[in-house]
Amino acid sequence: MGTKPFVTPATFIHSLSFLLGPVFGSKDNFLGLGVFVDTYPNEEKQQEAQKRRYSPGNQRVFPYISAMVNNGSLTYDHDRDGRPTELGGCTAMVRNLNHDTFLVIRYVKRRLTVLIDIDGKHEWRDCIDVPGVRLPRGYYFGTSSVTGDLSDNHDIISLKLYQLTVERTPEEEKRDREVYLPVVDNLKLPGMEAPLEPMSGLALFLIVFFSLVALVFAIVIGVIIYNKWQEQSRKHFY
């Protein structure tokens, strides 16, 4: 078809050891980062079949690139094209092109960015930008793909990996080493809650202290109200 995009249809570029499975050819409930290039809108087609319509703000135009971070407990929802666990995404028209297309995944200081060059102009365009992504070290990289009845001929021309030189403070270096499970800060996804940091001794003391003060205050107010009520009752009796 004369098409040579960097990514394959329904491609899964992930930072995990490769195992066959139902998620674009790779395993589900994976550990790590997944970047998907999906060419077929399953959810929209199902909604059309049920005679429903999306609002313009919710509709996604395919082919569509999305990202997902999984700690092993999440399942990729094919029927909804990964919408429930999507970190971000963008439309990328990579089909039926006569030039190479490119995708860059960058992870620096817990910030995940995905850029694309699909217009043949050698210009990068922002696609995904998510801060607070925590990925463990020592992972693998791989690609996989799967297709249904509608298929194209796409080729992976090359896959290049670079280690970026980034200055880190000793505190940042220690925090990166202490990441054991993939997680995203301030993102409420099922099973993806970041672990709560333990409270300091001062914070715990203040909570207990003010709780006791509030309790004593409530008891004093209760006693005053009770005494007034008894006094009113005696006056009504006499």
Secondary structure by P-SEA (a helix, b strand, c coil): cccccccccccccccccccccccccccccccbbbbbbccccaaaaaaaaacccccccccccccbbbbbbbccccccccccccccccccccccccccccbbbbbbbbbcccbbbbbbbcccccbbbbcccccccccccccccccccccccccccccccbbbbbbccccccaaaaaaaaaccccccccccccccccccccccaaaaaaaaaaaaaaaaaaaaaaaaaaaaaaaaaaaaac
